[in-house]
Each structure stands twice: as C-alpha cells, then as structure tokens.
Amino acid sequence: MKEQKIYHIPYKYRKVENLHILLWLIKDICWAVNLKYPALIMIIPTLTVAVLITYQTRKITSELIHNLAIDLWITANCIWMVGEFFQWDENLIGAYGLRQFSIIPYGIGLLILAYYYLYFIHRSDFTEKTEEQTESLIREQEKRLGK
C-alpha cells in the first residue's frame, strides 16, 4: 500500500488563518444586518490579515496561489458591499455598478486558480516541490522557535 502523505502548515500560520475567518465572518454579518460603518471598518483588518496570510505562505506555491485567490475574493466581496451600502450597486457608470465591477477581481482569482489546476499541478515535479517548500518552511519556523 502506498504511503499516505501528510500536509503540514505551521501552527503560527494556522492561528492567523483562524483569526481571519473570524474577521471575515464579522464583516459579512455586519453587511448582512446592514451595519454599514462597522462593516466598512472590518474591511481593513479582514484584508490586512488576508494579505498577511498570503505573504506568510508565499514560499509554498499551492498556498500562495490559493491565498491570492482569496485576497481577490475578499476584495471583490468588499467592492460589492460598498456598492450596496452607498447605492452604487447599479448604474454608477452607465448600466454598470460596483457589483458588476467586482467581477474583475473575482475573475482574476478564477484565472489564477484555473492556471494552477489546469497547468501547474500536472507538472511532473509538483508534488516533490510542494513537499520541499513545506518542509523548508517548517524547518525555518522550528529554527526561529529554537527547536
């Protein structure tokens, strides 16, 4: 039977990802219950932590690609939210509002993921490189922690 591979993310990064989920939910709940200013304020920590996660995982290609797509998803989500709050959702520029403009970051994120899934993961060295990148990152973290 083939050995089952285990994928690791350093604990420090996982804690930041969990915090990000909390921030994102707070932002979206504020949006859903029409708390305009708290929702707008929550854009800053939500996007900041999303970009931090992307930066932290930049050395693992698969994580980088997915986190870039998440950054773009949140950006699109925030554009749409602002459009709704300020009635810029429709007819801001001709027949288009911010909801329609949110398709741009959504689309870029989708293109990045399409490239990853249609091309990148099919490379013969993909699994080995991902393992090397992950193990290297874990070794760096252990070195910083003095283990």
C-alpha positions as CSV (number, residue, x, y, z in Angstrom):
1,M,0.0,0.0,0.0
2,K,1.2,3.5,-0.9
3,E,2.4,5.7,2.0
4,Q,-0.2,8.4,2.9
5,K,1.4,11.9,2.7
6,I,0.5,14.4,5.5
7,Y,0.4,18.1,4.6
8,H,1.5,20.4,7.3
9,I,1.0,24.2,7.9
10,P,3.0,25.8,10.7
11,Y,0.8,26.4,13.8
12,K,1.6,30.1,13.8
13,Y,0.0,30.4,10.3
14,R,-3.0,28.3,11.2
15,K,-3.7,30.6,14.1
16,V,-3.7,33.6,11.8
17,E,-5.9,31.8,9.3
18,N,-8.4,31.1,12.1
19,L,-8.4,34.7,13.1
20,H,-9.0,35.6,9.5
21,I,-12.1,33.5,9.4
22,L,-13.4,35.4,12.5
23,L,-12.8,38.8,10.9
24,W,-14.3,37.8,7.6
25,L,-17.5,36.5,9.4
26,I,-17.8,39.7,11.4
27,K,-17.5,41.8,8.3
28,D,-20.1,39.7,6.4
29,I,-22.5,39.6,9.4
30,C,-22.3,43.4,9.7
31,W,-23.1,43.6,5.9
32,A,-26.0,41.1,6.2
33,V,-27.6,43.1,9.0
34,N,-26.9,46.4,7.3
35,L,-24.4,47.8,9.9
36,K,-22.7,50.0,7.3
37,Y,-19.9,51.6,9.3
38,P,-18.8,48.5,11.3
39,A,-18.8,46.5,8.0
40,L,-16.7,49.2,6.3
41,I,-14.3,49.3,9.3
42,M,-14.0,45.5,9.1
43,I,-12.7,45.7,5.5
44,I,-9.3,46.9,6.9
45,P,-8.5,44.1,9.3
46,T,-10.0,41.4,7.1
47,L,-8.0,42.4,4.0
48,T,-4.9,43.1,6.0
49,V,-4.9,39.6,7.6
50,A,-5.7,38.0,4.2
51,V,-2.6,39.7,2.7
52,L,-0.5,38.7,5.7
53,I,-1.5,35.1,5.2
54,T,-0.6,35.3,1.6
55,Y,2.8,36.8,2.5
56,Q,3.4,34.2,5.2
57,T,2.7,31.3,2.8
58,R,4.5,32.8,-0.2
59,K,7.1,30.1,-0.2
60,I,4.6,27.3,-0.8
61,T,3.3,27.7,-4.3
62,S,0.0,25.9,-3.8
63,E,-0.8,28.0,-0.7
64,L,0.3,31.2,-2.4
65,I,-2.0,30.6,-5.4
66,H,-5.0,29.9,-3.2
67,N,-4.4,32.8,-0.9
68,L,-4.0,35.2,-3.8
69,A,-7.4,34.0,-5.0
70,I,-8.8,34.5,-1.5
71,D,-7.4,38.1,-1.4
72,L,-9.1,38.8,-4.7
73,W,-12.3,37.2,-3.5
74,I,-12.4,39.4,-0.4
75,T,-11.6,42.4,-2.5
76,A,-14.5,41.7,-4.8
77,N,-16.7,41.0,-1.9
78,C,-15.8,44.4,-0.3
79,I,-16.4,46.2,-3.6
80,W,-19.8,44.7,-3.9
81,M,-20.6,45.5,-0.2
82,V,-19.6,49.2,-0.7
83,G,-21.8,49.3,-3.8
84,E,-24.8,48.1,-1.9
85,F,-24.2,50.4,1.1
86,F,-23.9,53.5,-1.0
87,Q,-26.4,52.6,-3.7
88,W,-23.6,52.3,-6.2
89,D,-24.6,48.8,-7.0
90,E,-26.3,49.7,-10.2
91,N,-26.0,52.5,-12.8
92,L,-22.9,54.0,-11.3
93,I,-21.3,54.2,-14.8
94,G,-23.9,53.6,-17.5
95,A,-25.5,50.3,-16.8
96,Y,-22.7,49.1,-14.5
97,G,-22.4,49.4,-10.8
98,L,-19.9,48.2,-8.3
99,R,-21.4,44.7,-8.2
100,Q,-20.5,44.4,-11.9
101,F,-17.0,45.8,-11.3
102,S,-16.5,43.2,-8.5
103,I,-16.4,40.6,-11.4
104,I,-12.9,41.9,-12.2
105,P,-11.2,40.6,-9.0
106,Y,-13.4,37.6,-8.9
107,G,-12.4,36.8,-12.5
108,I,-8.7,37.3,-11.9
109,G,-8.9,35.0,-8.9
110,L,-10.6,32.4,-11.0
111,L,-8.0,32.7,-13.7
112,I,-5.2,32.2,-11.2
113,L,-6.9,29.1,-9.9
114,A,-7.6,27.8,-13.4
115,Y,-3.9,28.2,-14.3
116,Y,-3.0,26.3,-11.1
117,Y,-5.5,23.4,-11.6
118,L,-5.2,23.1,-15.4
119,Y,-1.4,23.5,-15.8
120,F,0.6,23.8,-12.6
121,I,-0.4,20.7,-10.6
122,H,0.1,18.5,-13.7
123,R,3.8,19.2,-13.8
124,S,5.9,16.1,-13.0
125,D,7.8,17.8,-10.2
126,F,4.7,19.4,-8.5
127,T,4.3,17.0,-5.5
128,E,8.1,16.9,-4.8
129,K,8.4,20.7,-5.0
130,T,5.4,21.3,-2.7
131,E,6.8,18.8,-0.2
132,E,10.2,20.5,-0.3
133,Q,8.7,24.0,0.1
134,T,6.5,22.9,3.0
135,E,9.3,21.1,4.8
136,S,11.6,24.1,4.3
137,L,9.1,26.4,5.8
138,I,8.5,24.2,8.8
139,R,12.3,23.9,9.4
140,E,12.6,27.7,9.2
141,Q,9.8,28.0,11.8
142,E,11.4,25.5,14.1
143,K,14.7,27.3,13.8
144,R,13.1,30.6,14.8
145,L,11.4,28.9,17.8
146,G,14.7,27.3,18.8
147,K,13.6,23.7,18.3
